[in-house]
Amino acid sequence: MAYFDVFSMYMERIAKKLEGAGYDVDVARDAALETVLAYRKNPERYDPRKVHLFTYIMGVARHKAVDRWRSVRARAQRDKKQGDVELLLRTPKDQVEKMETYVRVRQLVDLLEEGGGLNERDQAILRLFLMGEGSTEEMTKVLRLPPMSKEDQQSEAKRHRDRLLKRLARLGKEDSDDDS
């Protein structure tokens, strides 16, 4: 079938079916449009002897809707995590908010020092983060790295920072699982 025929015949039906399956309107419409465009790029992938065109296109649309839904959900989780980090990193405006933030950070550090299983080096790196210090020079001092090139220092500092952040994320996840 010609692309325009497929678009006019099936676009709305696909979108409605996906919406009926519980997908968000935007996700359903995007998946339907992507499906029609994919069919336009590779119409030879459809074999009329195996299945009806609508069934074929609907199957592709379901896969695209699942992919789109996962992408939207992952983006929302990343945005939430980024918002949480920004909330912690933002500078409080008044003295009361500064004091509350200090107390929360102090409690977090105490909790990590007591039960987090962080070694002294990780605790020192965490203190640097909480003080807003993220320079490679300070990280290499805390890590007591041997003399090396600037690029190697940066990659080692990044590796340790990423490792610590992953560990903290796991600790946070375990802690939130205990509360439920």
C-alpha positions in Angstrom: 0.0 0.0 0.0 1.1 3.5 -0.6 2.4 5.4 2.4 -0.4 8.0 2.3 -3.0 5.3 2.2 -1.5 3.6 5.2 -1.3 6.9 7.1 -4.9 7.9 6.3 -6.4 4.4 6.9 -4.5 3.3 10.0 -3.0 6.3 11.9 -6.1 7.1 13.9 -7.0 3.4 14.5 -3.6 2.6 15.8 -3.5 5.6 18.1 -7.0 4.8 19.5 -6.1 1.2 20.1 -2.9 2.2 21.9 -4.9 4.7 24.0 -7.4 1.9 24.8 -4.5 -0.3 25.9 -3.7 2.3 28.6 -1.0 4.4 26.9 -0.9 8.1 27.3 -2.3 10.1 24.4 1.0 11.6 23.5 2.8 8.2 23.7 0.1 6.6 21.6 0.2 9.2 18.9 4.0 9.3 18.8 4.2 5.5 18.5 1.6 5.5 15.8 3.4 8.1 13.8 6.8 6.4 14.3 5.2 3.2 13.1 3.8 4.7 9.9 7.1 6.4 9.2 9.0 3.1 9.8 6.7 1.4 7.4 7.3 4.1 4.8 11.1 3.7 5.2 11.0 -0.1 4.9 7.8 -1.3 3.3 9.5 -4.5 2.2 9.6 -5.8 5.8 5.9 -6.4 5.6 5.0 -9.8 4.1 1.3 -9.8 3.0 1.3 -13.6 2.9 2.0 -13.9 6.7 -0.3 -11.4 8.2 -2.8 -8.6 7.4 -1.2 -5.1 7.1 -3.1 -3.7 10.1 -2.0 -6.5 12.3 1.6 -6.1 11.3 1.5 -2.3 11.8 -0.3 -2.7 15.1 2.4 -5.1 16.4 5.1 -2.6 15.4 3.2 0.2 17.1 2.9 -1.8 20.4 6.6 -2.3 20.5 7.2 1.4 19.7 4.7 2.4 22.4 6.4 0.3 25.0 9.8 1.8 24.0 8.4 5.3 24.2 6.7 4.7 27.5 9.9 3.3 29.0 11.8 6.3 27.7 9.3 8.8 29.2 9.4 6.9 32.5 13.2 6.9 32.6 13.3 10.6 31.7 10.9 11.3 34.6 13.0 9.3 37.0 16.2 11.1 35.9 14.5 14.5 36.2 13.3 13.6 39.7 16.7 12.5 40.8 18.2 15.6 39.3 15.7 17.7 41.1 16.6 16.0 44.4 20.3 16.7 43.8 19.6 20.3 42.9 17.5 20.7 46.0 20.4 19.5 48.1 22.9 21.7 46.3 21.0 24.9 46.1 22.1 27.6 48.5 19.4 28.3 51.2 18.1 31.9 51.3 17.5 32.5 55.0 19.3 31.5 58.2 16.5 29.0 59.3 16.7 27.2 56.0 20.5 27.1 56.1 20.3 25.6 59.6 17.8 23.0 58.6 19.9 22.0 55.6 23.0 21.8 57.8 21.2 19.6 60.2 19.8 17.3 57.5 23.3 17.0 55.9 24.9 16.4 59.3 22.4 13.6 60.0 23.1 12.1 56.6 26.8 12.1 57.2 26.4 10.6 60.7 24.2 7.9 59.3 26.7 7.1 56.6 29.6 7.1 59.0 27.9 4.8 61.5 26.1 2.2 59.3 27.0 3.0 55.8 30.2 1.1 55.8 32.1 3.9 54.1 35.8 4.0 54.6 37.7 7.1 55.7 38.6 8.1 52.1 35.0 7.8 50.9 33.8 9.8 53.9 36.4 12.5 53.0 35.2 12.6 49.4 31.6 12.8 50.7 32.5 15.8 52.9 34.0 17.5 49.8 30.8 17.0 47.9 28.7 18.3 50.7 30.9 21.4 51.1 30.5 22.0 47.4 34.0 21.2 46.5 34.4 19.2 43.3 37.8 20.1 41.9 40.1 17.4 40.7 43.0 18.9 42.8 41.1 18.5 46.1 39.9 15.0 45.1 43.4 13.9 44.3 44.6 15.2 47.7 41.9 13.3 49.5 42.5 10.2 47.5 46.2 10.4 48.0 46.9 9.6 44.4 50.5 9.2 43.2 51.9 11.8 40.8 50.3 11.4 37.4 49.2 13.4 34.4 46.3 15.8 34.7 44.1 13.6 32.4 44.8 10.5 34.6 44.1 12.5 37.7 40.7 13.6 36.3 39.8 10.1 35.2 40.8 8.6 38.6 38.8 11.3 40.5 35.8 10.7 38.2 36.0 7.0 38.7 36.1 7.3 42.5 33.3 9.9 42.5 31.1 7.7 40.3 31.8 4.6 42.4 30.9 6.5 45.6 27.7 8.0 44.1 26.6 4.5 42.9 27.3 3.2 46.4 25.3 6.0 48.0 22.4 5.4 45.6 22.4 1.7 46.6 22.4 2.7 50.3 19.6 5.1 49.7 17.6 2.5 47.8 18.1 -0.1 50.5 17.1 2.5 53.1 13.9 3.4 51.2 13.1 -0.3 50.9 13.3 -0.8 54.6 10.8 2.0 55.2 8.1 0.4 53.2 
